[in-house]
Amino acid sequence: MDAVSYTPTIFWLLDWSDMDMNLDCVALLGLGLATFVFITGCANMIIMTVLWILYHSLVNIGQIWYSFGWESQLLETGFLGIFLCPLWSLRAVPLYTPPSYIVIWAYRWLIFRIMLGAGLIKIRGDRCWRDLTCMNYHYETQPVPNPVAYYMHRSPWWFHQFETLVNHFVELIVPFFIFLGRRMCIVNGILQILFQVLLIISGNLSFLNWLTIVPSIACFDDAFLKFLFSSKINGIKDQVLKTQAEKASGRQPSPRYGTLVRRVMNIFLGLLIICLSIPVVFNLLSSKQVMNTSFNSLRIVNTYGAFGSITKQRTEVILQGTSSLNPNDATTVWEEYDFKCKPGNLTRRPCLISPYHYRLDWLMWFAAFQTYEQNEWLIHLAGKILANDTQALSLMASNPFEGRQPPRWIKGEHYLYKFSRPWGKHAAEGKWWIRKRIGPYFPPVNLQGLRKYFETRNWPVPNSPLK
């Protein structure tokens, strides 16, 4: 039971002999339900609860693959979404069951914590946030730059300082607008959404910024949002206005059973959030603040933050393979593996893939400023490549050994990467990046040599490919 409470997931109840099938079924069920909600615009507490349980189950067994901070943010956002919906009605505008103010304020509390946590971790973290120089490096060293970042990096120093000041204003000052009345709350929502749009344009930060827009919408009320909807008869706006008119005139019928159940659940939700927020508030006030942490296994109320420290130089791990018998021979030819989005090939344009998330590319970014001893999964990946594992290779943009025998040896090389200067010499040669070798990241390895490494970690030993 300790394991279940520490890692709650429905996979405890499933047959572990075919885990791939279980994962596929959970993912497909979640995709089907989410598609239904997206297309119809209808949802209830039952559907939203199932979606939350499915994703929660994946995150809790996903280990490093699901170790990103926005996984918890998605779970908290989705949990609140359960209480935003009617109990079982699937009407686009459920009659007599408007969203509770408790849920609306829970979303406002979420966006407040997201932004203030991000701002405080910066001020308490890297000195460059305090001397306004972090943006001198951010565009080039962020996990997965896009083409806009290539040009933004060359902005003048005063513009980078202005960007940093705007960041501090939006993250440290603007969140308090939520508590200053309707108009200032709306201003907060507008500024937060515009800020997230700017981040989407200038970087590939997965679905984080798109997700952060969701609780910001709670800063608006019906009167502000009505311009988004048509005024046609029996349309969404018309139905909402009729419901509001009935409530104002006192002609609203007695609440039904489902409505009463929902009201009780919303009260319990408010009490739960207050209790779970206590350690989160203490963390925000602490000089030893931690970011992207959950204080409960259900990840209902969490701490957030981003880029508390900024890397000043961009380093990359480049995986290379060879068919040579002797990897130490000076004449050995090493061929590089390209990833879907992370920098590698100097002439490949930076990708534009947000809100999609190339998880492996992000993990490679973290590994580049650490060591392979701190990232044992990278050696596991090397073993998969040596074994010509099609699933592992599908995560990469290119396989230099495709159509040939897989490599005998794999190694990791460490490089320093910098943006080329727009309209400069290297850019004229079609290069978006320039690089300089730092040294080896991990030494050449082969399947035979990795066998003991895998066995000591209880990893399945990859089968040797046929020669």
Residue pairs with C-beta under 8 A, 6 or more apart in sequence:
3 12
4 12
5 297
6 297
7 60
7 61
7 297
8 56
8 57
8 60
8 297
8 298
9 56
9 57
9 58
9 60
9 61
10 26
10 53
10 54
10 57
11 19
11 22
11 26
11 57
11 61
14 22
15 22
16 22
23 58
26 54
26 57
26 58
27 58
29 50
29 54
30 51
30 54
30 55
33 47
33 50
33 51
33 54
34 51
36 42
36 47
37 43
37 47
37 51
40 90
40 92
41 92
42 90
42 91
42 92
43 81
43 85
43 90
44 85
44 86
44 87
44 88
44 89
44 90
45 82
45 83
45 85
45 86
45 87
45 88
45 262
46 87
46 88
47 85
48 78
48 81
48 82
48 84
48 85
49 82
51 78
52 75
52 78
52 79
52 81
52 82
55 74
55 75
55 78
56 75
56 298
56 299
58 66
59 66
59 71
59 72
59 75
59 299
60 297
62 71
64 363
64 377
65 359
65 363
68 206
68 292
68 357
68 359
68 362
69 208
69 291
69 292
69 304
69 305
69 306
70 206
70 207
70 208
70 211
71 299
72 292
72 294
72 299
72 302
72 304
73 114
73 208
73 211
73 212
73 302
73 304
74 207
74 211
75 299
75 300
76 110
76 299
76 300
76 301
76 302
77 107
77 110
77 211
77 214
77 215
79 298
79 300
80 103
80 106
80 107
80 110
80 215
80 269
83 100
83 102
83 103
83 106
83 262
83 265
83 266
83 269
84 99
84 103
85 94
86 94
86 97
86 258
86 259
86 262
87 97
87 258
87 259
87 261
87 262
88 258
89 95
89 97
89 258
92 236
93 236
93 239
93 240
93 243
95 243
96 243
96 252
96 253
96 255
96 256
96 259
97 258
97 259
97 262
98 243
100 262
100 263
100 266
102 266
102 267
102 269
102 270
103 266
103 269
104 218
105 218
106 269
106 270
106 273
107 214
107 215
107 217
107 218
108 178
108 185
108 215
108 218
108 219
109 273
109 277
110 215
111 175
111 178
111 188
111 192
111 212
111 215
111 216
111 218
111 219
112 175
112 176
112 178
113 280
113 284
113 303
113 304
114 212
114 215
114 304
115 170
115 171
115 174
115 175
115 192
116 171
116 172
116 175
116 284
117 284
117 289
117 291
117 303
117 304
117 305
118 171
118 291
118 304
118 305
118 306
118 307
119 167
119 168
119 170
119 171
119 172
119 175
120 172
120 284
120 289
120 305
121 289
121 291
121 305
121 306
121 308
122 129
122 134
122 167
122 168
122 171
122 305
122 307
122 308
123 129
123 130
123 168
123 172
124 287
124 289
124 308
125 308
125 309
126 134
126 308
126 309
126 310
128 134
128 136
128 137
128 310
128 312
129 164
129 168
129 310
132 160
132 161
132 164
132 165
133 160
133 161
133 164
134 164
134 307
134 310
135 160
135 161
135 163
135 164
135 167
136 157
136 160
137 310
137 311
137 312
137 313
138 307
138 310
139 145
139 149
139 150
139 152
139 153
139 202
139 203
139 419
140 149
140 153
140 314
140 418
140 419
141 310
141 311
141 312
141 313
141 314
142 149
142 203
142 205
143 204
143 205
143 342
143 361
143 362
143 365
144 203
144 204
144 341
144 342
144 350
144 351
144 353
144 358
144 361
144 362
144 365
145 203
145 204
145 343
145 350
145 419
146 202
146 203
146 204
146 350
146 351
146 352
146 353
146 354
147 349
147 350
147 352
148 201
148 202
148 203
149 202
149 203
149 350
150 350
150 419
150 422
150 432
151 422
152 202
153 419
154 419
154 421
154 422
155 163
170 191
170 192
170 195
174 187
174 188
174 191
174 192
175 188
177 184
177 185
177 187
177 188
177 191
178 184
178 185
178 188
178 219
179 185
182 221
185 219
186 219
186 220
186 221
186 224
188 216
188 219
189 216
189 217
189 218
189 219
189 220
192 212
192 213
192 216
192 219
193 213
193 216
193 217
196 209
196 210
196 212
196 213
196 216
197 209
197 213
199 205
199 209
200 209
200 210
200 354
200 355
203 354
204 341
204 351
204 352
204 353
204 354
205 354
206 354
206 355
206 356
206 357
206 362
207 354
207 355
207 356
207 357
208 306
209 354
209 355
210 354
210 355
222 240
222 244
226 237
229 235
229 236
229 237
230 236
230 237
231 237
231 238
232 238
243 252
246 252
255 263
272 300
273 300
273 301
276 295
276 296
276 300
276 301
277 301
279 295
280 295
280 301
280 302
280 303
283 289
283 290
283 293
283 303
284 303
289 303
289 305
290 303
291 303
291 304
291 305
291 306
291 308
292 302
292 303
292 304
292 305
293 302
293 303
294 302
294 303
295 301
295 302
295 303
311 369
313 416
314 343
314 368
314 416
314 417
314 418
315 368
315 369
315 414
315 415
315 416
315 417
315 438
316 342
316 343
316 344
316 364
316 368
316 414
316 415
316 417
316 435
317 364
317 367
317 368
317 378
317 412
317 413
317 414
317 441
318 336
318 337
318 344
318 412
318 413
318 414
318 415
318 441
319 336
319 337
319 381
319 382
319 385
319 410
319 411
319 412
320 334
320 335
320 336
320 337
320 410
320 411
320 412
320 413
321 334
321 335
321 337
321 385
321 386
321 400
321 401
321 406
321 407
321 409
321 410
321 411
322 332
322 333
322 334
322 335
322 407
322 408
322 409
322 444
323 401
323 404
323 405
323 407
323 408
324 332
324 333
324 408
324 409
325 408
326 332
327 408
327 409
327 411
327 444
328 444
334 411
335 400
335 401
335 407
336 344
336 345
336 400
337 344
337 385
337 396
337 398
337 399
337 400
338 344
338 345
338 348
338 396
338 397
338 398
339 358
339 360
339 361
339 364
339 395
339 396
339 397
340 351
340 353
340 358
340 360
340 361
340 395
340 396
340 397
341 351
341 353
341 358
341 361
341 397
342 358
342 361
342 364
342 365
343 350
343 417
343 433
346 426
346 431
346 432
346 433
346 434
346 435
347 429
347 430
347 431
347 432
348 432
349 432
350 432
360 381
360 395
360 396
363 375
363 377
364 378
366 375
367 374
367 375
367 378
368 414
372 378
372 379
372 412
372 441
372 442
376 457
378 412
378 442
379 442
379 445
379 450
379 453
380 454
380 459
381 392
382 410
382 412
382 442
382 445
382 450
383 445
383 447
383 450
383 453
383 454
383 459
383 462
384 391
384 392
384 393
384 462
385 392
385 393
385 406
385 407
385 410
386 406
386 407
386 408
386 409
386 410
386 445
386 446
386 447
386 450
386 462
386 465
387 406
387 447
387 462
387 463
387 464
387 465
388 401
388 406
388 465
389 462
393 399
401 407
405 465
405 467
406 465
408 446
409 444
409 445
409 446
410 444
410 445
410 446
411 440
411 441
411 442
411 443
411 444
411 445
412 440
412 441
412 442
413 437
413 439
413 440
413 441
414 437
414 438
414 439
414 440
414 441
415 435
415 436
415 437
415 438
416 435
416 436
416 437
416 438
417 433
417 434
417 435
418 433
418 434
418 435
419 432
419 433
419 434
420 426
420 427
420 431
420 432
420 433
420 434
421 427
426 434
447 462
447 464
450 461
450 462
451 461
454 460
454 461
454 462
455 461
